């Protein structure tokens, strides 16, 4: 059994409150998602640390109830 996209988004926003999150169900099966997470806290942070922050927000669900997550992270673009 997979997770709902809304649950993934809620967990990420709970862990990274100022994040903008877009979730896409890649296979329509509730197991394979893509997530785009944009957060000010990512500014100057290496990509691997950005991904670790998202995984931490998911609370250990990656690889268990959440089977696959294609992750894109970035800091907001300043104009």
PyMOL commands that set and color helices and strands:
alter all, ss='L'
color gray80, all
select helices_A, chain A and resi 5-15+40-42+47-57
alter helices_A, ss='H'
color red, helices_A
select strands_A, chain A and resi 20-25+32-38+68-74
alter strands_A, ss='S'
color yellow, strands_A
deselect
rebuild
show_as cartoon
